Amino acid sequence: MAAREEAGPRVEAVGERATGLHDETKWSLLTTEFWAMVLVIVAILIAAAVSDSLNDRHAWLLVAIVATGYIVSRGLAKVGVGHRSMGQRRR
């Protein structure tokens, strides 16, 4: 019986079977940066809900800034990097 695989490569392999090969360096849901962005956005929205000093417009502006920073960083991370499928990585 083969050794247990980590969840990340299994998820990526399923995605490749479902959508074909992709040019992404790593699926965004598998990155720490994505989950950090989600946590920061949730924290901003919670702070806006409970704070009197952080109004809704300012909170959504902060959310837009965080999301834009994440999108730009993902774009920069992909520049000039080709994608290898899981099968190619194991060889």
N, C-alpha and C positions, 0 to 999 in steps of 0.2 A: 504494500500500500504506500502511496506517495506521501511525502511529508505535507503537513498542513500548510497551505499558502496564507499569506497575510490578506486581509480584506481589500486593501487598495488595489493590488494587481488583479484580484478576482473581479472587482467592480469594473475596472478598466477593460478587462477582457470581455465582460458581458456587454459593455457599451460599444466596443469595437464590433462585436457580432451583430448588435442591433442596428448600428448606424454606419458600419464600415469604418475604414481607417480615417483618422482625423489628423489635422496638422497641429494640434494643441500640444504644448510641452507636457502638461499634466492636467487632468480634468480639474476644473476649478473647485468642485466639491471635495476634492481630496487634498486641498492645500490648507495649510494653517492660516494663511492670509485671508482666505474666504471666511473662515469661521471667526477670525478676529474681527473682520469687518462687520459680520452679522452681530456679534456681541456688542461692538461699539454702537451700532445703530440702535439696537434694543436698549442699551444704556441711555442713549440720548433721548429716545422717545419716552422711557420711564421717567427720566429726570424732568422732561417737559411736562409730564402728566402730574408730577407731585410738587414741582417747584413753582413758586410765584415769580421768580426772577427770569425764568427761561420761557419765553412765549412760543406759541406754535410756529410762527413764521421763522423765527431764529432756529428752532429745533429742526425744521425741515430743510433750512439752508445748510445746517451742519450735516444732516444726513446726506444731502446732495453732494457736499464737498467730500465726505468720506467715501461715498460710492464712486464719485469721479476719480478720486485718488486710486481706488482699487482698480478701476477699469484701465486707467493709464498705466499702472504698474504691471497689470497682466499683459497689456500690449507691449510694453518695453521688455518684459521677460520673454516674449515670443519672438522678438526681432532676431532674425538670422538663425533661429533654432529649428531644425527639422524634427519631425516626430518619427519615432520608431515604435512599431507595434510591440506588444508584449512578446510575441514570438521572436521578433528580431532581437530583443533585449536579452533573451535567454541563451542565444547562440554564442 
